[in-house]
Structures are given as C-alpha cells and as structure tokens.
Amino acid sequence: MKKIKVLMAAGALAGAMATQGAAFELGVVAFQMSAETQARCANTVGAEAEKLGWTTQVLNSNGALETHASQLDNLIQKGVDAMILCMSKPVQFDAQFLAAKDAGIPVITISSGASPHTLFDVTPNEYVMASEAAIYLLGTINFEGNVLLQKFESNTGARIRGEVMDVVLKENPQVKVLGEHSMARTKSWQDDVRNGMSALILQNAGNVNGIWSSFDGQALIIDDILLEAGMKKGDVSLVSIDGGQEVYRRIKDPGSMMTATVAIPFEDMAAKAVDMMKQIAVDGKAKADLVPGPYLFIPATLVDKTNVDQFLK
C-alpha cells in the first residue's frame, strides 16, 4: 500500500512537472518580410521568445491581405497562447482580432496601430518622428524650393507621417510640391515605388531640391533611381524614416543621395513586446498597470552624417 502511494505521488509530481514544463506557444506574424524592418521585428520577437523557452511560429504574409487573414485564422484555430504581430492592419483584420480576443488569446501589435481587441501597440510616436523628418528635410533646402513626396496610405504609421508632412508644408508655402506618388501595392511594392518615382524624377529633372519618403525601403529605391540618373550627394536631399544598416551605410557613403533617417529601434520594440507579453500572459500582471492606453511608445533618433557612425555596425 505504501509503495502504491509512493508511485501515485511520483505520478502526480511528474504530471505537475509536465504541466509546468509545457511550452508557451507564441504566434508571430509579419505582414511583409521583404521589408527589412518587418523582418528585423519578427525575427527578434522569435529570438526573444525562444530565450524564454517558448515555442514560436514566425510567419510571413508576403504583403498579401488574404494570406495575413488566413495565417491569423489558423493561429486562432490552433489555439496558440498569444500572438505578436508586426506591421499588421487592425482595420482590415478587425474580425480576426476580435476572434482572438473572444478565444482568450492576448495580442500585442508592433507599429500597426491600435485596436480595441488587442492589448496595445508598441510603436514610436509617429507624430514626433514625422515632424522631425519633415522639418529636417526642409532645413536642408533652407525652407524653400521644390520637393517630391513618396507616400504609403495603407499602413497607419506611414499614413500619419504623410499627413504630418502635409501640415508642415502647408505652413511653409515657399516650398512647392512638384509631385507625389502613393504606393498602392504591398506584394510588389518595390516595382510600384520604382515606376512611380522614376516617372516623377524624369518629369522634374533639374528642378527637385528634396525628396521625402514615408519609409526607408522606399528611400533606398529612390536613391538607386537618382544614382542611375547620374546625380551626386548634395544634388538632392533625401530624408526618410525607419533606420537600418543599409540606410546608415548610404548616409555615410559620399556617393549616395541618402541624407537622413529617423531610426526606429525595432529590435528594442520587439524585445519589449515579448517582455510585456510574459508579464501579462504568464505572470498575470494587469495590462492597465503596465501600459496606460492603447500605445506603448518607444523613442526614435534622427540619424544623419553627424551621428551615423554611432549606428553603423
């Protein structure tokens, strides 16, 4: 009888240990990992989660709305313990976010915008970054001259950046917008930007003083177009937002048009998202005690020739 009790106790202990050792399963989805920033975000989330011993599934929607919806649906049906989404679209995927909430799956987004169905969005302050980039660009042309704009309306952050740029331009009428292109496609966005901006640059050859783009991936393509046209650093100011080693290299490169970017600490934001998810979903802390409101703001830094060496690896 004593032996049976010992065996039963051992079995109960083994069961408890198995339960405690069951890996926390995290679903990670990036909307378009051909964009360097989204790849950095998703890969860092996966790496940080694995450090905690969590099981992770990192998915790439390749810029397709249908794929993104399907991946979210599958993770919800699978019953993952939590989800962290990079550059998702709360408006387009409200149904999926609601389904996750109803299923008791906590969701944190990164640079996606707020949703009533998620815990919060980890993001830099888009309004602060946008105004800093806009004012910097105008400063490089002494607040007069001609500019071209490359926008993107489908992402919340990029749209805010464009709207803030419009406000700054409205207050500086001596700066004229010769033309603007709005990126419409997400799956083949590189071709979209190249085609649209090539036409604008050709039409306004010799008359452009500055170019603003809503994110660095666009700026790199624009820089290539300018270089192909035989332009040299100083001929045109090119300013954007996001940050990354290729952009920093070009800011440093005397042959590139890239002038400045506002660097978003994507790795820091991703790590913070994982840490917050642990505190809320695993440790049981209340979201309201950690993050007041729908956003957790992480500061960004303007990078130009004066400080780029600090960011180059």
C-alpha positions in Angstrom: 0.0 0.0 0.0 2.8 2.3 0.9 4.5 1.5 -2.4 1.4 2.3 -4.4 1.1 5.7 -2.6 4.7 6.5 -3.5 4.1 5.6 -7.1 0.9 7.7 -7.2 2.8 10.6 -5.6 5.5 10.3 -8.2 3.0 10.2 -11.0 1.3 13.3 -9.7 4.6 15.1 -9.4 5.6 14.1 -12.9 2.2 15.4 -14.2 2.7 18.7 -12.4 6.2 19.0 -13.8 4.9 18.2 -17.3 2.3 20.9 -16.9 4.8 23.4 -15.7 7.2 22.5 -18.5 4.6 22.8 -21.2 6.0 25.4 -23.6 4.1 28.7 -24.0 3.2 28.9 -27.7 3.5 32.2 -29.4 2.3 33.0 -32.9 4.4 35.7 -34.7 3.2 37.2 -38.0 4.8 39.9 -40.1 2.9 41.4 -43.0 5.8 41.8 -45.4 9.2 40.4 -44.5 10.8 41.6 -47.8 10.8 44.9 -45.9 13.9 44.8 -43.8 12.2 46.5 -40.8 9.5 43.9 -40.6 12.0 41.0 -40.9 14.0 42.6 -38.1 10.9 42.9 -36.0 9.5 39.4 -36.5 12.9 37.6 -36.2 13.7 39.5 -32.9 10.3 38.6 -31.4 11.0 34.9 -32.3 14.5 35.0 -30.8 13.5 36.8 -27.6 10.6 34.3 -27.1 12.9 31.3 -27.6 15.1 32.7 -24.9 12.2 32.3 -22.5 11.8 28.7 -23.6 8.6 29.4 -25.6 7.6 27.6 -28.8 7.3 30.1 -31.6 5.9 30.1 -35.1 7.2 33.0 -37.3 5.0 33.6 -40.3 5.4 36.0 -43.3 2.3 37.1 -45.1 4.3 38.4 -48.1 2.2 41.5 -48.3 -1.0 39.7 -49.2 -4.1 40.6 -47.2 -5.7 37.2 -47.8 -2.6 35.4 -46.6 -2.4 37.5 -43.5 -6.0 36.8 -42.6 -5.6 33.1 -43.2 -2.5 33.0 -41.0 -4.2 34.8 -38.2 -7.3 32.5 -38.5 -5.0 29.4 -38.4 -3.2 30.5 -35.3 -6.5 31.3 -33.6 -7.9 27.9 -34.5 -4.7 26.2 -33.4 -5.2 27.8 -30.0 -1.8 29.5 -29.5 -1.3 31.0 -26.1 -0.6 34.5 -27.5 0.2 36.4 -30.7 2.6 39.3 -31.6 2.0 40.9 -35.0 4.5 43.1 -36.8 3.1 45.9 -39.0 -0.4 44.3 -39.1 -3.5 46.2 -40.1 -6.1 46.4 -37.3 -8.8 48.0 -39.5 -8.6 45.3 -42.3 -8.3 42.4 -39.8 -10.8 43.6 -37.1 -12.7 40.3 -37.4 -9.5 38.2 -36.7 -8.5 40.5 -33.8 -12.0 40.1 -32.3 -11.9 36.3 -32.8 -8.6 36.2 -31.0 -10.0 38.2 -28.1 -13.1 36.0 -27.9 -10.8 33.0 -27.8 -8.9 34.4 -24.9 -5.7 34.9 -27.0 -3.8 38.1 -26.0 -2.5 40.0 -28.9 0.3 42.7 -29.0 1.0 44.5 -32.2 4.1 46.4 -33.3 3.9 49.5 -35.5 0.4 48.6 -36.6 -2.0 51.0 -34.9 -4.4 50.5 -32.1 -7.3 48.1 -31.9 -10.0 47.7 -29.2 -9.4 43.9 -29.4 -5.6 43.9 -28.7 -3.6 44.7 -25.6 -1.7 47.6 -27.1 0.6 48.6 -30.0 4.3 49.0 -29.4 5.4 51.9 -31.5 7.4 55.1 -31.7 5.4 58.3 -31.6 4.7 58.7 -35.2 3.7 62.3 -34.9 7.0 63.2 -33.3 9.1 61.3 -35.8 7.1 62.6 -38.8 7.6 66.2 -37.8 11.3 65.7 -37.1 11.9 64.2 -40.5 9.8 66.8 -42.3 11.5 69.8 -40.6 14.9 68.3 -41.2 14.3 67.9 -44.9 13.0 71.5 -45.2 16.0 72.7 -43.2 18.4 71.1 -45.7 16.9 73.3 -48.5 16.6 76.4 -46.4 12.8 76.1 -46.3 12.4 77.0 -49.9 12.5 75.1 -53.2 10.8 72.1 -54.8 10.2 68.6 -53.3 8.8 65.3 -54.3 6.9 63.0 -51.9 6.6 59.2 -51.8 3.7 58.2 -49.6 2.0 55.0 -48.4 -1.6 55.2 -47.2 -2.3 51.6 -46.2 -0.1 51.5 -43.1 -1.2 53.6 -40.2 2.3 54.8 -39.3 3.2 55.7 -42.8 -0.1 57.5 -43.4 0.4 59.6 -40.2 3.9 60.5 -41.5 2.5 61.7 -44.8 -0.3 63.7 -43.1 2.2 65.4 -40.8 4.4 66.2 -43.8 1.4 67.9 -45.4 0.8 70.1 -42.4 4.4 71.2 -42.3 4.3 72.0 -46.0 1.1 74.0 -45.5 2.9 76.2 -43.0 5.8 76.7 -45.4 4.3 77.8 -48.7 7.6 78.7 -50.1 8.3 75.0 -50.5 6.4 73.6 -53.5 5.4 70.0 -54.0 6.2 69.2 -57.7 4.5 65.8 -57.4 3.8 62.9 -55.1 3.4 59.1 -55.6 1.4 56.9 -53.2 2.4 53.3 -53.0 -0.6 51.3 -53.8 0.7 47.7 -53.9 2.1 45.8 -50.9 3.1 42.5 -52.6 5.1 44.1 -55.4 5.8 47.4 -53.6 9.4 47.8 -54.9 8.2 47.9 -58.5 5.4 50.2 -57.6 7.8 52.7 -56.0 10.3 52.4 -58.8 7.8 53.0 -61.5 6.0 55.9 -59.8 9.1 57.8 -58.6 11.1 57.2 -61.8 8.3 59.0 -63.7 8.2 61.9 -61.3 12.0 62.3 -61.2 12.2 62.2 -65.0 9.4 64.8 -65.4 11.0 67.2 -62.9 14.7 66.6 -63.8 16.8 69.5 -62.6 14.1 71.1 -60.6 14.0 68.9 -57.4 15.7 70.1 -54.3 14.5 67.5 -51.8 12.7 64.2 -51.7 10.7 62.8 -48.7 9.6 59.1 -48.4 7.4 57.5 -45.8 9.8 54.7 -45.0 13.4 53.8 -45.8 12.7 50.8 -48.1 11.1 53.4 -50.5 14.1 55.8 -50.0 16.6 53.1 -51.0 14.8 52.6 -54.3 14.6 56.3 -54.9 18.3 56.6 -54.1 19.1 54.0 -56.7 17.0 55.9 -59.3 18.9 59.1 -58.5 22.2 57.4 -58.8 21.2 55.8 -62.1 20.4 59.4 -63.3 24.0 60.4 -62.6 23.2 62.6 -59.5 25.7 63.1 -56.7 25.4 63.6 -52.9 24.2 67.2 -52.3 22.3 67.5 -55.5 19.1 66.4 -53.8 18.3 65.9 -50.1 16.7 62.5 -49.4 15.1 62.0 -46.0 13.0 59.1 -44.7 12.0 57.2 -41.5 12.8 53.7 -40.1 16.6 53.1 -39.8 18.8 50.1 -40.7 22.3 49.3 -41.7 21.9 49.8 -45.4 20.4 53.2 -44.8 23.2 54.1 -42.4 25.8 52.9 -44.9 24.3 55.2 -47.6 24.1 58.2 -45.3 27.9 57.7 -44.7 28.6 57.0 -48.4 29.7 60.1 -50.3 28.2 58.8 -53.5 24.6 58.3 -52.1 21.8 60.8 -52.0 20.6 59.5 -48.6 20.7 62.4 -46.2 19.0 61.3 -43.0 16.5 59.0 -41.4 14.7 58.8 -38.1 15.8 55.5 -36.7 13.2 53.3 -35.0 14.6 50.8 -32.6 12.7 47.8 -34.0 14.8 45.2 -32.0 14.1 47.1 -28.8 10.3 47.3 -29.6 10.2 43.6 -30.4 12.0 42.7 -27.2 9.7 44.9 -25.2 6.7 43.3 -26.8 7.9 39.9 -25.7 8.7 41.1 -22.2 5.3 42.7 -21.8 3.5 39.6 -23.1 5.3 37.5 -20.5 4.3 39.9 -17.7 0.7 39.9 -18.8 0.0 36.4 -20.2 2.4 34.4 -18.0 3.0 36.4 -14.8 -0.6 37.6 -14.6 0.0 41.3 -14.3 -2.7 43.7 -15.4 -2.2 45.5 -18.7 -3.5 48.7 -17.2 -0.7 48.6 -14.6 1.9 48.4 -17.3 0.7 50.4 -20.2 -1.8 53.4 -19.9 -3.8 53.5 -23.0 -3.5 51.7 -26.4 0.1 52.6 -27.1 3.5 51.8 -25.6 5.8 54.5 -27.0 9.5 53.8 -27.7 11.7 56.8 -28.6 13.3 57.1 -32.0 16.5 59.0 -33.1 17.3 61.2 -36.1 20.4 59.9 -37.8 22.5 62.0 -40.3 26.2 62.4 -41.1 26.8 63.9 -37.7 26.0 60.7 -35.7 25.7 57.9 -38.2 29.0 56.3 -37.0 27.3 55.5 -33.7 24.7 53.4 -35.6 26.9 51.7 -38.2 28.0 48.1 -37.2 
